[in-house]
Amino acid sequence: MLCIAKFVRAMDPECKPADSLHRATLLVALADGITCQLGAGRRKRRHTRGFDAKFRAAFDSILPGPATGAVDG
């Protein structure tokens, strides 16, 4: 978790340590919850279409910054 908090601070240097840890916790919980809900290794179903874009939007709202859109895929 601390590595992700450091990443958050690198993305937003004005972010305080406690806030960066809170953001890191939210990001991990979001990713972990999504993998549990979708089931890793399962085929995508109709109700999951567009889910990647919604995940990305949630990520961007937790961690706004110039590099969030830098990775495709």
Contact map, one row per residue, 1 for C-alpha under 8 A:
1111100000000000000010011001000000000000000000000000000000000000000000000
1111110000000000000010010000000000000000000000000000000000000000000000000
1111111000000000000000000000000000000000000000000000000000000000000000000
1111111100000000000010010000000000000000000000000000000000000000000000000
1111111110000000100110110000000000000000000000000000000000000000000000000
0111111111000000000100000000000000000000000000000000000000000000000000000
0011111111100000000000000000000000000000000000000000000000000000000000000
0001111111110010000100110000000000000000000000000000000000000010000000000
0000111111111111100100000000000000000000000000000000000000000000000000000
0000011111111000000000000000000000000000000000000000000000000000000000000
0000001111111000000000000000000000000000000000000000000000000010111000000
0000000111111110000000000000000000000000000000000000000000000000100000000
0000000011111110000000000000000000000000000000000000000000000000000000000
0000000010011111000000000000000000000000000000000000000000000000000000000
0000000110011111101100000000000000000000000000000000000000000000000000000
0000000010000111111100000000000000000000000000000000000000000000000000000
0000100010000011111110000000000000000000000000000000000000000000000000000
0000000000000001111111000000000000000000000000000000000000000000000000000
0000000000000011111111100000000000000000000000000000000000000000000000000
0000110110000011111111110000000000000000000000000000000000000000000000000
1101100000000000111111111000000000000000000000000000000000000000000000000
0000000000000000011111111100000000000000000000000000000000000000000000000
0000100100000000001111111110000000000000000000000000000000000110000000000
1101100100000000000111111111000000000000000000000000000000000000000000000
1000000000000000000011111111100000000000000000000000000000000000000000000
0000000000000000000001111111110000000000000000000000000000000100000000000
0000000000000000000000111111111000000000000000000000000000100100000000000
1000000000000000000000011111111100000000000000000000000000000000000000000
0000000000000000000000001111111110000000000000000000000000000000000000000
0000000000000000000000000111111111000000000000000000000000000000000000000
0000000000000000000000000011111111100000000000000000000000000000000000000
0000000000000000000000000001111111110000000000000000000000000000000000000
0000000000000000000000000000111111111000000000000000000000000000000000000
0000000000000000000000000000011111111100000000000000000000000000000000000
0000000000000000000000000000001111111111000000000000000000000000000000000
0000000000000000000000000000000111111111000000000000000000000000000000000
0000000000000000000000000000000011111110000000000000000000000000000000000
0000000000000000000000000000000001111111010000010000000000000000000000000
0000000000000000000000000000000000111111110000000000000000000000000000000
0000000000000000000000000000000000110111110000000000000000000000000000000
0000000000000000000000000000000000000011111000000000000000000000000000000
0000000000000000000000000000000000000111111100000000000000000000000000000
0000000000000000000000000000000000000000111110000000000000000000000000000
0000000000000000000000000000000000000000011111011000000000000000000000000
0000000000000000000000000000000000000000001111111000000000000000000000000
0000000000000000000000000000000000000000000111111000000000000000000000000
0000000000000000000000000000000000000000000011111000000000000000000000000
0000000000000000000000000000000000000100000111111110000000000000000000000
0000000000000000000000000000000000000000000111111111000000000000000000000
0000000000000000000000000000000000000000000000011111110000000000000000000
0000000000000000000000000000000000000000000000011111111000000000000000000
0000000000000000000000000000000000000000000000001111111100000000000000000
0000000000000000000000000000000000000000000000000111111110000000000000000
0000000000000000000000000000000000000000000000000111111111000000000000000
0000000000000000000000000000000000000000000000000011111111100000000000000
0000000000000000000000000000000000000000000000000001111111110000000000000
0000000000000000000000000000000000000000000000000000111111111000000000000
0000000000000000000000000000000000000000000000000000011111111100000000000
0000000000000000000000000010000000000000000000000000001111111111000000000
0000000000000000000000000000000000000000000000000000000111111111100100000
0000000000000000000000000000000000000000000000000000000011111111000000000
0000000000000000000000100110000000000000000000000000000001111111000000000
0000000100100000000000100000000000000000000000000000000000111111100100000
0000000000000000000000000000000000000000000000000000000000111111110100000
0000000000110000000000000000000000000000000000000000000000010011111100000
0000000000100000000000000000000000000000000000000000000000000001111111000
0000000000100000000000000000000000000000000000000000000000000000111111100
0000000000000000000000000000000000000000000000000000000000010011111111100
0000000000000000000000000000000000000000000000000000000000000000011111110
0000000000000000000000000000000000000000000000000000000000000000011111110
0000000000000000000000000000000000000000000000000000000000000000001111111
0000000000000000000000000000000000000000000000000000000000000000000011111
0000000000000000000000000000000000000000000000000000000000000000000000111
